[in-house]
């Protein structure tokens, strides 16, 4: 989930703003997931701590996607894997 906070940066520096957001998000998600050693660690990172609204995996994903999109004036509110399967599954949602 994201919001465009500086539309000039996004429009002026990209030919296809939505495609840019999707491509950079996919790359950032892949980077984080490739850094996980295996399925067991992925499942462990996906567990919520008591009284926590987020998981460690979601925090890592959000941080990495934010790093990729900040030069384009995009603020990332949340990134999460919707389904955890032994395949790459991700979803980009915007209002």
C-alpha positions as semicolon CSV with decimal commas, in nm:
position;residue;x (nm);y (nm);z (nm)
1;X;0,000;0,000;0,000
2;X;0,150;0,333;-0,097
3;X;0,079;0,697;-0,157
4;X;0,238;0,937;-0,399
5;X;0,359;1,234;-0,195
6;X;0,557;1,412;-0,467
7;X;0,379;1,360;-0,796
8;X;0,633;1,573;-0,984
9;X;0,916;1,331;-0,904
10;X;0,715;1,030;-1,016
11;X;0,581;1,178;-1,339
12;X;0,893;1,372;-1,440
13;X;1,135;1,082;-1,395
14;X;0,938;0,788;-1,530
15;X;0,770;0,704;-1,858
16;X;0,514;0,477;-1,692
17;X;0,468;0,565;-1,322
18;X;0,263;0,259;-1,224
19;X;0,497;0,023;-1,407
20;X;0,793;0,184;-1,231
21;X;0,632;0,132;-0,890
22;X;0,545;-0,230;-0,968
23;X;0,890;-0,312;-1,110
24;X;1,081;-0,155;-0,821
25;X;0,851;-0,322;-0,568
26;X;0,901;-0,663;-0,726
27;X;1,277;-0,616;-0,725
28;X;1,280;-0,509;-0,360
29;X;1,059;-0,801;-0,255
30;X;1,283;-1,043;-0,443
31;X;1,590;-0,893;-0,274
32;X;1,441;-0,948;0,073
33;X;1,311;-1,298;0,001
34;X;1,643;-1,405;-0,153
35;X;1,809;-1,301;0,174
36;X;1,606;-1,557;0,367
37;X;1,788;-1,887;0,410
38;X;1,489;-2,115;0,362
39;X;1,123;-2,195;0,407
40;X;1,151;-2,241;0,785
41;X;1,311;-1,899;0,833
42;X;1,050;-1,740;0,606
43;X;0,769;-1,888;0,815
44;X;0,941;-1,774;1,137
45;X;0,979;-1,417;1,005
46;X;0,611;-1,423;0,906
47;X;0,484;-1,482;1,259
48;X;0,342;-1,188;1,451
49;X;0,469;-1,126;1,800
50;X;0,201;-1,086;2,068
51;X;0,042;-0,740;2,051
52;X;0,223;-0,663;1,728
53;X;0,049;-0,533;1,417
54;X;0,325;-0,644;1,185
55;X;0,577;-0,921;1,126
56;X;0,952;-0,894;1,088
57;X;0,918;-1,000;0,724
58;X;0,666;-0,723;0,654
59;X;0,896;-0,467;0,820
60;X;1,189;-0,580;0,607
61;X;0,978;-0,570;0,292
62;X;0,845;-0,222;0,368
63;X;1,192;-0,084;0,443
64;X;1,341;-0,222;0,123
65;X;1,053;-0,109;-0,099
66;X;1,064;0,237;0,063
67;X;1,436;0,264;-0,017
68;X;1,361;0,183;-0,380
69;X;1,066;0,422;-0,418
70;X;1,166;0,729;-0,217
71;X;1,356;0,883;-0,513
72;X;1,027;0,879;-0,704
73;X;0,823;1,060;-0,439
74;X;0,637;0,751;-0,323
75;X;0,572;0,680;0,045
76;X;0,521;0,314;0,130
77;X;0,259;0,251;0,396
78;X;0,271;-0,130;0,401
79;X;0,408;-0,425;0,210
80;X;0,310;-0,782;0,285
81;X;0,303;-1,121;0,126
82;X;-0,061;-1,220;0,107
83;X;-0,005;-1,594;0,071
84;X;0,292;-1,788;0,189
85;X;0,359;-2,077;-0,042
86;X;0,669;-2,245;-0,173
87;X;0,652;-2,010;-0,470
88;X;0,693;-1,637;-0,511
89;X;0,360;-1,476;-0,428
90;X;0,317;-1,104;-0,374
91;X;0,053;-0,840;-0,420
92;X;0,076;-0,464;-0,466
93;X;-0,232;-0,277;-0,348
94;X;-0,321;0,087;-0,389
95;X;-0,634;0,287;-0,311
